Amino acid sequence: MKRFTLALAVLSGLAMAQEKKPLDPCGSPKEFYSKYMLDKCYKGYFDAIVESKRLAEEAQKRAEEANRKVSDLDGRLKRLEGRAEDQERRIRALEGRPAPTAPKREEGIGPTSGSWRK
């Protein structure tokens, strides 16, 4: 009888120990997916998704700003290239002309001569 009682006590202890063991709510198919369960089981995943989305939006904003700056710089570059080509054309035109000569001064012509008084 003592053995039976001892065996019964051991078995009931094992049964109670199994009942007191905390269940894994994330792995149990019996659990329903309430907000609490989702937060408890998958909060890390949800936080990672939200953080990834935020980082992607920031990266997209930076990329758009960089594209805007590139197109602005491209426009400036084209204007500067146009100016440089214009200056080169002017230089070539000036190099092709004969050197200007000083006008010949003739006696008696001009305001210092007395020809206008006549």
N, CA, C and O atoms as a Tinker XYZ file with bonds, in Angstrom:
   472  protein
     1  N      0.808000   -1.171000    0.000000    73     2
     2  CA     0.000000    0.000000    0.000000    64     1     3
     3  C      0.862000    1.249000    0.000000    63     2     4     5
     4  O      0.540000    2.256000   -0.632000    81     3
     5  N      1.964000    1.155000    0.726000    73     3     6
     6  CA     2.858000    2.289000    0.747000    64     5     7
     7  C      3.426000    2.553000   -0.640000    63     6     8     9
     8  O      3.582000    3.702000   -1.055000    81     7
     9  N      3.728000    1.489000   -1.340000    73     7    10
    10  CA     4.260000    1.641000   -2.691000    64     9    11
    11  C      3.226000    2.276000   -3.611000    63    10    12    13
    12  O      3.547000    3.134000   -4.433000    81    11
    13  N      2.005000    1.847000   -3.461000    73    11    14
    14  CA     0.923000    2.377000   -4.290000    64    13    15
    15  C      0.735000    3.868000   -4.016000    63    14    16    17
    16  O      0.593000    4.659000   -4.948000    81    15
    17  N      0.733000    4.242000   -2.766000    73    15    18
    18  CA     0.564000    5.637000   -2.389000    64    17    19
    19  C      1.744000    6.461000   -2.881000    63    18    20    21
    20  O      1.559000    7.577000   -3.365000    81    19
    21  N      2.929000    5.936000   -2.765000    73    19    22
    22  CA     4.113000    6.614000   -3.224000    64    21    23
    23  C      4.070000    6.782000   -4.741000    63    22    24    25
    24  O      4.401000    7.847000   -5.264000    81    23
    25  N      3.669000    5.747000   -5.428000    73    23    26
    26  CA     3.574000    5.816000   -6.890000    64    25    27
    27  C      2.517000    6.809000   -7.311000    63    26    28    29
    28  O      2.707000    7.569000   -8.261000    81    27
    29  N      1.390000    6.804000   -6.597000    73    27    30
    30  CA     0.321000    7.759000   -6.901000    64    29    31
    31  C      0.781000    9.191000   -6.661000    63    30    32    33
    32  O      0.435000   10.081000   -7.438000    81    31
    33  N      1.537000    9.430000   -5.627000    73    31    34
    34  CA     2.054000   10.768000   -5.321000    64    33    35
    35  C      3.039000   11.224000   -6.386000    63    34    36    37
    36  O      3.024000   12.380000   -6.812000    81    35
    37  N      3.884000   10.310000   -6.805000    73    35    38
    38  CA     4.868000   10.651000   -7.844000    64    37    39
    39  C      4.163000   10.965000   -9.148000    63    38    40    41
    40  O      4.507000   11.942000   -9.813000    81    39
    41  N      3.191000   10.166000   -9.524000    73    39    42
    42  CA     2.458000   10.411000  -10.771000    64    41    43
    43  C      1.663000   11.706000  -10.718000    63    42    44    45
    44  O      1.613000   12.442000  -11.704000    81    43
    45  N      1.047000   11.989000   -9.592000    73    43    46
    46  CA     0.300000   13.244000   -9.486000    64    45    47
    47  C      1.256000   14.428000   -9.509000    63    46    48    49
    48  O      0.924000   15.480000  -10.055000    81    47
    49  N      2.427000   14.271000   -8.928000    73    47    50
    50  CA     3.450000   15.337000   -8.961000    64    49    51
    51  C      3.908000   15.600000  -10.375000    63    50    52    53
    52  O      4.092000   16.750000  -10.772000    81    51
    53  N      4.090000   14.543000  -11.132000    73    51    54
    54  CA     4.490000   14.695000  -12.532000    64    53    55
    55  C      3.392000   15.374000  -13.343000    63    54    56    57
    56  O      3.668000   16.225000  -14.188000    81    55
    57  N      2.156000   14.994000  -13.083000    73    55    58
    58  CA     1.032000   15.592000  -13.792000    64    57    59
    59  C      0.925000   17.071000  -13.461000    63    58    60    61
    60  O      0.684000   17.888000  -14.349000    81    59
    61  N      1.100000   17.425000  -12.196000    73    59    62
    62  CA     1.032000   18.832000  -11.807000    64    61    63
    63  C      2.205000   19.609000  -12.394000    63    62    64    65
    64  O      2.051000   20.755000  -12.816000    81    63
    65  N      3.365000   18.985000  -12.417000    73    63    66
    66  CA     4.545000   19.659000  -12.958000    64    65    67
    67  C      4.339000   19.959000  -14.443000    63    66    68    69
    68  O      4.743000   21.015000  -14.931000    81    67
    69  N      3.713000   19.032000  -15.149000    73    67    70
    70  CA     3.449000   19.261000  -16.567000    64    69    71
    71  C      2.412000   20.358000  -16.756000    63    70    72    73
    72  O      2.516000   21.125000  -17.713000    81    71
    73  N      1.443000   20.459000  -15.907000    73    71    74
    74  CA     0.418000   21.491000  -16.019000    64    73    75
    75  C      0.984000   22.858000  -15.674000    63    74    76    77
    76  O      0.576000   23.852000  -16.275000    81    75
    77  N      1.902000   22.940000  -14.735000    73    75    78
    78  CA     2.474000   24.214000  -14.331000    64    77    79
    79  C      3.516000   24.706000  -15.327000    63    78    80    81
    80  O      3.862000   25.888000  -15.322000    81    79
    81  N      4.005000   23.847000  -16.155000    73    79    82
    82  CA     5.003000   24.234000  -17.156000    64    81    83
    83  C      4.358000   25.255000  -18.091000    63    82    84    85
    84  O      3.305000   24.984000  -18.667000    81    83
    85  N      4.969000   26.408000  -18.245000    73    83    86
    86  CA     4.375000   27.429000  -19.121000    64    85    87
    87  C      4.357000   26.952000  -20.567000    63    86    88    89
    88  O      5.338000   26.414000  -21.079000    81    87
    89  N      3.239000   27.158000  -21.191000    73    87    90
    90  CA     3.097000   26.765000  -22.590000    64    89    91
    91  C      3.730000   27.826000  -23.476000    63    90    92    93
    92  O      3.748000   29.009000  -23.138000    81    91
    93  N      4.222000   27.405000  -24.559000    73    91    94
    94  CA     4.758000   28.356000  -25.537000    64    93    95
    95  C      3.582000   28.853000  -26.366000    63    94    96    97
    96  O      3.101000   28.125000  -27.234000    81    95
    97  N      3.102000   30.079000  -26.123000    73    95    98
    98  CA     1.915000   30.544000  -26.832000    64    97    99
    99  C      2.166000   30.734000  -28.327000    63    98   100   101
   100  O      1.236000   30.691000  -29.132000    81    99
   101  N      3.407000   30.939000  -28.681000    73    99   102
   102  CA     3.696000   31.173000  -30.105000    64   101   103
   103  C      3.716000   29.876000  -30.907000    63   102   104   105
   104  O      3.455000   29.877000  -32.110000    81   103
   105  N      4.018000   28.803000  -30.250000    73   103   106
   106  CA     4.104000   27.537000  -30.972000    64   105   107
   107  C      2.877000   26.663000  -30.817000    63   106   108   109
   108  O      2.790000   25.616000  -31.458000    81   107
   109  N      1.935000   27.056000  -29.993000    73   107   110
   110  CA     0.765000   26.237000  -29.739000    64   109   111
   111  C     -0.315000   26.491000  -30.790000    63   110   112   113
   112  O     -0.743000   27.632000  -30.961000    81   111
   113  N     -0.757000   25.467000  -31.485000    73   111   114
   114  CA    -1.812000   25.669000  -32.482000    64   113   115
   115  C     -3.171000   25.940000  -31.846000    63   114   116   117
   116  O     -4.110000   26.349000  -32.529000    81   115
   117  N     -3.277000   25.712000  -30.528000    73   115   118
   118  CA    -4.565000   25.912000  -29.866000    64   117   119
   119  C     -4.834000   27.381000  -29.548000    63   118   120   121
   120  O     -5.981000   27.777000  -29.339000    81   119
   121  N     -3.771000   28.185000  -29.512000    73   119   122
   122  CA    -3.932000   29.589000  -29.138000    64   121   123
   123  C     -4.568000   30.362000  -30.288000    63   122   124   125
   124  O     -4.307000   30.093000  -31.460000    81   123
   125  N     -5.398000   31.313000  -29.929000    73   123   126
   126  CA    -5.989000   32.180000  -30.955000    64   125   127
   127  C     -5.106000   33.428000  -31.071000    63   126   128   129
   128  O     -4.389000   33.785000  -30.136000    81   127
   129  N     -5.169000   34.059000  -32.198000    73   127   130
   130  CA    -4.271000   35.175000  -32.472000    64   129   131
   131  C     -4.912000   36.501000  -32.069000    63   130   132   133
   132  O     -5.464000   37.221000  -32.901000    81   131
   133  N     -4.828000   36.796000  -30.822000    73   131   134
   134  CA    -5.310000   38.082000  -30.332000    64   133   135
   135  C     -4.176000   39.092000  -30.471000    63   134   136   137
   136  O     -3.043000   38.724000  -30.780000    81   135
   137  N     -4.485000   40.356000  -30.244000    73   135   138
   138  CA    -3.460000   41.400000  -30.325000    64   137   139
   139  C     -2.347000   41.092000  -29.337000    63   138   140   141
   140  O     -1.168000   41.268000  -29.643000    81   139
   141  N     -2.725000   40.635000  -28.158000    73   139   142
   142  CA    -1.724000   40.294000  -27.146000    64   141   143
   143  C     -0.782000   39.211000  -27.654000    63   142   144   145
   144  O      0.437000   39.312000  -27.517000    81   143
   145  N     -1.362000   38.188000  -28.236000    73   143   146
   146  CA    -0.541000   37.072000  -28.725000    64   145   147
   147  C      0.359000   37.527000  -29.870000    63   146   148   149
   148  O      1.530000   37.155000  -29.935000    81   147
   149  N     -0.197000   38.335000  -30.773000    73   147   150
   150  CA     0.613000   38.814000  -31.891000    64   149   151
   151  C      1.759000   39.683000  -31.386000    63   150   152   153
   152  O      2.893000   39.556000  -31.848000    81   151
   153  N      1.457000   40.569000  -30.432000    73   151   154
   154  CA     2.505000   41.413000  -29.873000    64   153   155
   155  C      3.555000   40.582000  -29.156000    63   154   156   157
   156  O      4.752000   40.838000  -29.281000    81   155
   157  N      3.110000   39.604000  -28.418000    73   155   158
   158  CA     4.037000   38.787000  -27.643000    64   157   159
   159  C      4.918000   37.922000  -28.552000    63   158   160   161
   160  O      6.115000   37.775000  -28.309000    81   159
   161  N      4.322000   37.360000  -29.584000    73   159   162
   162  CA     5.048000   36.411000  -30.419000    64   161   163
   163  C      5.807000   37.072000  -31.575000    63   162   164   165
   164  O      6.914000   36.655000  -31.915000    81   163
   165  N      5.215000   38.087000  -32.163000    73   163   166
   166  CA     5.773000   38.602000  -33.421000    64   165   167
   167  C      6.138000   40.078000  -33.370000    63   166   168   169
   168  O      6.351000   40.692000  -34.416000    81   167
   169  N      6.216000   40.664000  -32.172000    73   167   170
   170  CA     6.524000   42.079000  -32.042000    64   169   171
   171  C      7.857000   42.417000  -32.697000    63   170   172   173
   172  O      7.971000   43.441000  -33.371000    81   171
   173  N      8.842000   41.591000  -32.514000    73   171   174
   174  CA    10.154000   41.838000  -33.122000    64   173   175
   175  C     10.070000   41.901000  -34.642000    63   174   176   177
   176  O     10.708000   42.747000  -35.269000    81   175
   177  N      9.290000   41.015000  -35.227000    73   175   178
   178  CA     9.129000   41.010000  -36.685000    64   177   179
   179  C      8.411000   42.275000  -37.152000    63   178   180   181
   180  O      8.811000   42.906000  -38.131000    81   179
   181  N      7.340000   42.637000  -36.433000    73   179   182
   182  CA     6.583000   43.837000  -36.807000    64   181   183
   183  C      7.451000   45.080000  -36.679000    63   182   184   185
   184  O      7.422000   45.954000  -37.545000    81   183
   185  N      8.223000   45.162000  -35.597000    73   183   186
   186  CA     9.116000   46.306000  -35.412000    64   185   187
   187  C     10.164000   46.374000  -36.522000    63   186   188   189
   188  O     10.493000   47.453000  -37.013000    81   187
   189  N     10.676000   45.222000  -36.905000    73   187   190
   190  CA    11.673000   45.189000  -37.977000    64   189   191
   191  C     11.068000   45.634000  -39.312000    63   190   192   193
   192  O     11.723000   46.318000  -40.099000    81   191
   193  N      9.828000   45.246000  -39.559000    73   191   194
   194  CA     9.153000   45.651000  -40.802000    64   193   195
   195  C      8.934000   47.157000  -40.818000    63   194   196   197
   196  O      9.183000   47.813000  -41.829000    81   195
   197  N      8.470000   47.705000  -39.703000    73   195   198
   198  CA     8.226000   49.154000  -39.619000    64   197   199
   199  C      9.538000   49.920000  -39.775000    63   198   200   201
   200  O      9.590000   50.926000  -40.482000    81   199
   201  N     10.586000   49.451000  -39.122000    73   199   202
   202  CA    11.898000   50.108000  -39.231000    64   201   203
   203  C     12.443000   50.031000  -40.656000    63   202   204   205
   204  O     13.006000   51.004000  -41.158000    81   203
   205  N     12.281000   48.890000  -41.303000    73   203   206
   206  CA    12.732000   48.736000  -42.690000    64   205   207
   207  C     11.978000   49.679000  -43.611000    63   206   208   209
   208  O     12.566000   50.268000  -44.518000    81   207
   209  N     10.691000   49.822000  -43.385000    73   207   210
   210  CA     9.889000   50.725000  -44.205000    64   209   211
   211  C     10.352000   52.167000  -44.013000    63   210   212   213
   212  O     10.462000   52.920000  -44.981000    81   211
   213  N     10.622000   52.551000  -42.767000    73   211   214
   214  CA    11.084000   53.911000  -42.480000    64   213   215
   215  C     12.436000   54.176000  -43.152000    63   214   216   217
   216  O     12.644000   55.231000  -43.751000    81   215
   217  N     13.341000   53.217000  -43.046000    73   215   218
   218  CA    14.654000   53.367000  -43.667000    64   217   219
   219  C     14.551000   53.437000  -45.187000    63   218   220   221
   220  O     15.277000   54.197000  -45.829000    81   219
   221  N     13.645000   52.643000  -45.762000    73   219   222
   222  CA    13.459000   52.665000  -47.220000    64   221   223
   223  C     12.910000   54.011000  -47.674000    63   222   224   225
   224  O     13.325000   54.530000  -48.711000    81   223
   225  N     11.982000   54.582000  -46.911000    73   223   226
   226  CA    11.433000   55.896000  -47.264000    64   225   227
   227  C     12.503000   56.978000  -47.164000    63   226   228   229
   228  O     12.566000   57.867000  -48.013000    81   227
   229  N     13.348000   56.909000  -46.131000    73   227   230
   230  CA    14.437000   57.873000  -46.003000    64   229   231
   231  C     15.413000   57.739000  -47.162000    63   230   232   233
   232  O     15.871000   58.742000  -47.710000    81   231
   233  N     15.732000   56.512000  -47.532000    73   231   234
   234  CA    16.654000   56.288000  -48.646000    64   233   235
   235  C     16.060000   56.807000  -49.952000    63   234   236   237
   236  O     16.775000   57.359000  -50.789000    81   235
   237  N     14.762000   56.630000  -50.124000    73   235   238
   238  CA    14.106000   57.118000  -51.337000    64   237   239
   239  C     14.147000   58.646000  -51.389000    63   238   240   241
   240  O     14.382000   59.223000  -52.451000    81   239
   241  N     13.920000   59.307000  -50.245000    73   239   242
   242  CA    13.984000   60.772000  -50.202000    64   241   243
   243  C     15.387000   61.258000  -50.541000    63   242   244   245
   244  O     15.558000   62.216000  -51.294000    81   243
   245  N     16.398000   60.581000  -49.972000    73   243   246
   246  CA    17.779000   60.972000  -50.277000    64   245   247
   247  C     18.102000   60.755000  -51.744000    63   246   248   249
   248  O     18.809000   61.563000  -52.347000    81   247
   249  N     17.596000   59.675000  -52.328000    73   247   250
   250  CA    17.846000   59.404000  -53.745000    64   249   251
   251  C     17.167000   60.454000  -54.627000    63   250   252   253
   252  O     17.747000   60.903000  -55.616000    81   251
   253  N     15.950000   60.845000  -54.275000    73   251   254
   254  CA    15.255000   61.880000  -55.051000    64   253   255
   255  C     15.993000   63.211000  -54.957000    63   254   256   257
   256  O     16.112000   63.932000  -55.948000    81   255
   257  N     16.489000   63.534000  -53.762000    73   255   258
   258  CA    17.243000   64.782000  -53.589000    64   257   259
   259  C     18.541000   64.736000  -54.396000    63   258   260   261
   260  O     18.926000   65.725000  -55.021000    81   259
   261  N     19.205000   63.592000  -54.379000    73   259   262
   262  CA    20.438000   63.449000  -55.162000    64   261   263
   263  C     20.150000   63.578000  -56.654000    63   262   264   265
   264  O     20.921000   64.210000  -57.375000    81   263
   265  N     19.057000   62.993000  -57.126000    73   263   266
   266  CA    18.699000   63.110000  -58.544000    64   265   267
   267  C     18.395000   64.554000  -58.914000    63   266   268   269
   268  O     18.747000   65.013000  -60.000000    81   267
   269  N     17.736000   65.270000  -58.001000    73   267   270
   270  CA    17.429000   66.681000  -58.253000    64   269   271
   271  C     18.722000   67.489000  -58.341000    63   270   272   273
   272  O     18.862000   68.342000  -59.217000    81   271
   273  N     19.656000   67.228000  -57.447000    73   271   274
   274  CA    20.936000   67.939000  -57.477000    64   273   275
   275  C     21.721000   67.606000  -58.737000    63   274   276   277
   276  O     22.347000   68.486000  -59.329000    81   275
   277  N     21.692000   66.353000  -59.150000    73   275   278
   278  CA    22.401000   65.949000  -60.359000    64   277   279
   279  C     21.828000   66.659000  -61.582000    63   278   280   281
   280  O     22.582000   67.140000  -62.427000    81   279
   281  N     20.502000   66.730000  -61.682000    73   279   282
   282  CA    19.918000   67.400000  -62.845000    64   281   283
   283  C     20.199000   68.899000  -62.796000    63   282   284   285
   284  O     20.376000   69.519000  -63.845000    81   283
   285  N     20.245000   69.498000  -61.602000    73   283   286
   286  CA    20.597000   70.909000  -61.484000    64   285   287
   287  C     22.042000   71.132000  -61.931000    63   286   288   289
   288  O     22.330000   72.066000  -62.679000    81   287
   289  N     22.943000   70.273000  -61.470000    73   287   290
   290  CA    24.344000   70.388000  -61.870000    64   289   291
   291  C     24.521000   70.125000  -63.366000    63   290   292   293
   292  O     25.375000   70.736000  -64.008000    81   291
   293  N     23.730000   69.232000  -63.910000    73   291   294
   294  CA    23.802000   68.948000  -65.340000    64   293   295
   295  C     23.398000   70.188000  -66.141000    63   294   296   297
   296  O     24.026000   70.511000  -67.149000    81   295
   297  N     22.350000   70.877000  -65.691000    73   295   298
   298  CA    21.931000   72.112000  -66.358000    64   297   299
   299  C     23.000000   73.185000  -66.268000    63   298   300   301
   300  O     23.269000   73.881000  -67.247000    81   299
   301  N     23.609000   73.321000  -65.102000    73   299   302
   302  CA    24.696000   74.298000  -64.948000    64   301   303
   303  C     25.862000   73.962000  -65.861000    63   302   304   305
   304  O     26.436000   74.845000  -66.500000    81   303
   305  N     26.208000   72.694000  -65.919000    73   303   306
   306  CA    27.319000   72.256000  -66.768000    64   305   307
   307  C     27.048000   72.585000  -68.226000    63   306   308   309
   308  O     27.942000   73.061000  -68.926000    81   307
   309  N     25.843000   72.343000  -68.693000    73   307   310
   310  CA    25.506000   72.639000  -70.091000    64   309   311
   311  C     25.596000   74.139000  -70.366000    63   310   312   313
   312  O     26.068000   74.543000  -71.429000    81   311
   313  N     25.150000   74.962000  -69.425000    73   311   314
   314  CA    25.254000   76.419000  -69.604000    64   313   315
   315  C     26.715000   76.848000  -69.656000    63   314   316   317
   316  O     27.087000   77.680000  -70.483000    81   315
   317  N     27.549000   76.284000  -68.774000    73   315   318
   318  CA    28.971000   76.627000  -68.780000    64   317   319
   319  C     29.658000   76.150000  -70.056000    63   318   320   321
   320  O     30.512000   76.851000  -70.598000    81   319
   321  N     29.294000   74.969000  -70.537000    73   319   322
   322  CA    29.868000   74.484000  -71.793000    64   321   323
   323  C     29.476000   75.399000  -72.946000    63   322   324   325
   324  O     30.283000   75.667000  -73.837000    81   323
   325  N     28.229000   75.879000  -72.926000    73   323   326
   326  CA    27.782000   76.816000  -73.965000    64   325   327
   327  C     28.574000   78.104000  -73.918000    63   326   328   329
   328  O     28.962000   78.630000  -74.961000    81   327
   329  N     28.821000   78.620000  -72.726000    73   327   330
   330  CA    29.631000   79.836000  -72.591000    64   329   331
   331  C     31.055000   79.597000  -73.097000    63   330   332   333
   332  O     31.616000   80.431000  -73.806000    81   331
   333  N     31.632000   78.453000  -72.727000    73   331   334
   334  CA    32.997000   78.150000  -73.156000    64   333   335
   335  C     33.074000   78.054000  -74.683000    63   334   336   337
   336  O     34.019000   78.564000  -75.286000    81   335
   337  N     32.098000   77.412000  -75.306000    73   335   338
   338  CA    32.088000   77.313000  -76.765000    64   337   339
   339  C     31.941000   78.689000  -77.401000    63   338   340   341
   340  O     32.577000   78.977000  -78.415000    81   339
   341  N     31.107000   79.540000  -76.809000    73   339   342
   342  CA    30.931000   80.899000  -77.312000    64   341   343
   343  C     32.251000   81.667000  -77.218000    63   342   344   345
   344  O     32.628000   82.360000  -78.163000    81   343
   345  N     32.945000   81.555000  -76.109000    73   343   346
   346  CA    34.234000   82.236000  -75.952000    64   345   347
   347  C     35.261000   81.700000  -76.949000    63   346   348   349
   348  O     36.034000   82.467000  -77.523000    81   347
   349  N     35.264000   80.388000  -77.152000    73   347   350
   350  CA    36.197000   79.811000  -78.129000    64   349   351
   351  C     35.905000   80.329000  -79.532000    63   350   352   353
   352  O     36.833000   80.627000  -80.283000    81   351
   353  N     34.629000   80.441000  -79.896000    73   351   354
   354  CA    34.273000   80.995000  -81.207000    64   353   355
   355  C     34.750000   82.441000  -81.341000    63   354   356   357
   356  O     35.260000   82.846000  -82.386000    81   355
   357  N     34.576000   83.202000  -80.277000    73   355   358
   358  CA    35.025000   84.593000  -80.310000    64   357   359
   359  C     36.539000   84.688000  -80.464000    63   358   360   361
   360  O     37.050000   85.510000  -81.224000    81   359
   361  N     37.246000   83.829000  -79.728000    73   359   362
   362  CA    38.710000   83.830000  -79.824000    64   361   363
   363  C     39.149000   83.463000  -81.233000    63   362   364   365
   364  O     40.033000   84.112000  -81.794000    81   363
   365  N     38.542000   82.431000  -81.813000    73   363   366
   366  CA    38.897000   82.033000  -83.189000    64   365   367
   367  C     38.590000   83.150000  -84.169000    63   366   368   369
   368  O     39.359000   83.384000  -85.101000    81   367
   369  N     37.478000   83.840000  -83.970000    73   367   370
   370  CA    37.120000   84.951000  -84.861000    64   369   371
   371  C     38.124000   86.080000  -84.727000    63   370   372   373
   372  O     38.505000   86.694000  -85.723000    81   371
   373  N     38.553000   86.358000  -83.515000    73   371   374
   374  CA    39.536000   87.419000  -83.313000    64   373   375
   375  C     40.899000   87.036000  -83.863000    63   374   376   377
   376  O     41.615000   87.886000  -84.392000    81   375
   377  N     41.267000   85.764000  -83.744000    73   375   378
   378  CA    42.551000   85.310000  -84.272000    64   377   379
   379  C     42.569000   85.358000  -85.789000    63   378   380   381
   380  O     43.627000   85.556000  -86.387000    81   379
   381  N     41.431000   85.184000  -86.414000    73   379   382
   382  CA    41.355000   85.189000  -87.873000    64   381   383
   383  C     41.381000   86.599000  -88.463000    63   382   384   385
   384  O     41.686000   86.737000  -89.648000    81   383
   385  N     41.086000   87.631000  -87.717000    73   383   386
   386  CA    41.102000   89.003000  -88.207000    64   385   387
   387  C     42.523000   89.530000  -88.261000    63   386   388   389
   388  O     43.398000   89.115000  -87.501000    81   387
   389  N     42.719000   90.448000  -89.175000    73   387   390
   390  CA    44.027000   91.102000  -89.151000    64   389   391
   391  C     44.106000   92.018000  -87.934000    63   390   392   393
   392  O     43.086000   92.500000  -87.442000    81   391
   393  N     45.294000   92.248000  -87.467000    73   391   394
   394  CA    45.471000   93.095000  -86.288000    64   393   395
   395  C     45.000000   94.501000  -86.618000    63   394   396   397
   396  O     45.302000   95.019000  -87.693000    81   395
   397  N     44.276000   95.114000  -85.719000    73   395   398
   398  CA    43.815000   96.473000  -86.012000    64   397   399
   399  C     45.003000   97.436000  -86.057000    63   398   400   401
   400  O     45.939000   97.343000  -85.263000    81   399
   401  N     44.928000   98.364000  -87.015000    73   399   402
   402  CA    46.007000   99.356000  -87.145000    64   401   403
   403  C     45.497000  100.685000  -86.630000    63   402   404   405
   404  O     44.297000  100.960000  -86.650000    81   403
   405  N     46.404000  101.483000  -86.182000    73   403   406
   406  CA    46.023000  102.803000  -85.685000    64   405   407
   407  C     45.653000  103.683000  -86.876000    63   406   408   409
   408  O     46.337000  103.636000  -87.899000    81   407
   409  N     44.609000  104.471000  -86.775000    73   407   410
   410  CA    44.236000  105.321000  -87.913000    64   409   411
   411  C     45.313000  106.381000  -88.156000    63   410   412   413
   412  O     45.945000  106.904000  -87.238000    81   411
   413  N     45.478000  106.659000  -89.430000    73   411   414
   414  CA    46.487000  107.655000  -89.788000    64   413   415
   415  C     45.945000  109.028000  -89.448000    63   414   416   417
   416  O     44.778000  109.334000  -89.690000    81   415
   417  N     46.796000  109.827000  -88.896000    73   415   418
   418  CA    46.411000  111.193000  -88.568000    64   417   419
   419  C     46.828000  112.076000  -89.725000    63   418   420   421
   420  O     47.986000  112.085000  -90.142000    81   419
   421  N     45.895000  112.787000  -90.213000    73   419   422
   422  CA    46.207000  113.720000  -91.293000    64   421   423
   423  C     46.213000  115.121000  -90.718000    63   422   424   425
   424  O     45.452000  115.445000  -89.806000    81   423
   425  N     47.072000  115.930000  -91.260000    73   423   426
   426  CA    47.190000  117.303000  -90.800000    64   425   427
   427  C     45.951000  118.083000  -91.165000    63   426   428   429
   428  O     45.431000  117.969000  -92.275000    81   427
   429  N     45.504000  118.843000  -90.261000    73   427   430
   430  CA    44.413000  119.747000  -90.532000    64   429   431
   431  C     43.043000  119.145000  -90.388000    63   430   432   433
   432  O     42.050000  119.823000  -90.651000    81   431
   433  N     42.951000  117.918000  -89.987000    73   431   434
   434  CA    41.646000  117.308000  -89.820000    64   433   435
   435  C     41.420000  117.109000  -88.328000    63   434   436   437
   436  O     42.293000  116.610000  -87.618000    81   435
   437  N     40.284000  117.489000  -87.877000    73   435   438
   438  CA    39.967000  117.294000  -86.476000    64   437   439
   439  C     39.693000  118.606000  -85.791000    63   438   440   441
   440  O     39.824000  119.666000  -86.403000    81   439
   441  N     39.320000  118.554000  -84.552000    73   439   442
   442  CA    38.935000  119.761000  -83.842000    64   441   443
   443  C     40.105000  120.719000  -83.592000    63   442   444   445
   444  O     39.899000  121.915000  -83.382000    81   443
   445  N     41.309000  120.199000  -83.616000    73   443   446
   446  CA    42.441000  121.093000  -83.348000    64   445   447
   447  C     42.831000  121.868000  -84.593000    63   446   448   449
   448  O     43.533000  122.875000  -84.499000    81   447
   449  N     42.408000  121.436000  -85.702000    73   447   450
   450  CA    42.766000  122.167000  -86.911000    64   449   451
   451  C     41.821000  123.340000  -87.074000    63   450   452   453
   452  O     40.741000  123.355000  -86.483000    81   451
   453  N     42.174000  124.216000  -87.783000    73   451   454
   454  CA    41.328000  125.391000  -87.965000    64   453   455
   455  C     40.349000  125.247000  -89.107000    63   454   456   457
   456  O     39.743000  126.246000  -89.495000    81   455
   457  N     40.153000  124.056000  -89.675000    73   455   458
   458  CA    39.310000  123.881000  -90.853000    64   457   459
   459  C     37.847000  124.113000  -90.556000    63   458   460   461
   460  O     37.101000  124.447000  -91.476000    81   459
   461  N     37.420000  123.968000  -89.403000    73   459   462
   462  CA    36.006000  124.122000  -89.092000    64   461   463
   463  C     35.624000  125.576000  -88.947000    63   462   464   465
   464  O     34.442000  125.919000  -88.968000    81   463
   465  N     36.613000  126.428000  -88.800000    73   463   466
   466  CA    36.343000  127.838000  -88.650000    64   465   467
   467  C     36.052000  128.508000  -89.973000    63   466   468   469
   468  O     35.514000  129.615000  -89.995000    81   467
   469  N     36.375000  127.899000  -91.022000    73   467   470
   470  CA    36.226000  128.526000  -92.335000    64   469   471
   471  C     34.839000  128.696000  -92.743000    63   470   472
   472  O     34.574000  129.212000  -93.829000    81   471
